[in-house]
Amino acid sequence: MVASAEDVLDDARATVQYGDPPCTITGRGTVTTDDGRTAQVLLEVVGSTEGTAHPTTTVASTVVDVRTAESVTLDDVFTDPAAALADLGPVVEDVTAAQGEPVTVPEGLASEEENWATWQSGPDGLAFSF
């Protein structure tokens, strides 16, 4: 979980270059345990650079099996992750369009695990953050 947080902070810091105006990095993490089998952390880090129009938001998640202390990955969740993610892409497009926020970067829904790496489980199923 700490490594995931460090990765998010490193990504946020990487957007700041020498000579840039000051940047403020803030963030929050949410820890859930759902059914007692996993501990999950969803991280949201916001980098705000002085004088820019809007901040940059980065999200990451970690799911850990509490019995083994090992990360749970999409390979553990789906028997065929590529096929599952290919099926989920159109679902995300339909849901976001129905909410009035259509997908603007459809290549982000390609069935590559890095596109779908930020996920959590919950009572209603899986939730992905992009």
Residue pairs with C-beta under 8 A, 6 or more apart in sequence:
1 39
1 41
1 62
1 64
4 41
4 43
4 60
4 61
4 62
5 29
5 41
5 43
5 60
7 60
8 27
8 43
8 45
8 58
8 59
8 60
9 25
9 27
9 45
11 45
11 58
12 25
12 45
12 47
12 56
12 58
13 25
15 23
15 47
15 49
15 56
16 23
16 47
16 49
20 49
21 49
21 50
21 51
21 52
22 49
22 50
23 47
23 48
23 49
23 50
24 47
24 48
24 50
25 45
25 46
25 47
25 48
26 45
26 46
26 48
27 43
27 44
27 45
27 46
28 43
28 44
29 41
29 42
29 43
29 44
30 41
30 42
31 39
31 40
31 41
32 39
32 40
32 42
32 120
32 122
33 39
33 40
33 66
34 40
34 121
34 122
34 123
36 66
37 65
37 66
37 67
38 63
38 64
38 65
38 66
38 72
38 121
39 63
39 64
39 66
40 61
40 62
40 63
40 64
40 120
40 121
41 61
41 62
42 59
42 60
42 61
42 118
42 120
42 129
43 59
43 60
43 61
43 62
44 57
44 58
44 59
45 57
45 58
45 59
45 60
46 55
46 56
46 57
46 58
47 55
47 56
47 57
47 58
48 55
48 56
49 55
49 56
59 118
59 129
59 130
60 117
60 118
61 117
61 118
61 119
61 120
61 129
62 71
63 71
63 72
63 119
63 120
63 121
64 70
64 71
64 72
65 71
65 72
73 113
74 81
74 84
74 85
74 113
74 116
74 117
74 119
75 81
77 84
77 121
77 126
78 84
78 85
81 111
81 113
82 111
83 111
84 111
85 111
85 112
85 113
85 115
85 116
86 111
88 109
88 116
88 128
89 106
89 109
89 110
89 111
92 103
92 109
92 128
92 130
93 102
93 103
93 106
93 109
96 102
96 103
97 103
103 109
108 115
108 130
109 115
115 130
116 128
118 128
118 129
118 130
119 126
119 127
119 128
119 129
120 126
120 127
120 129
121 127
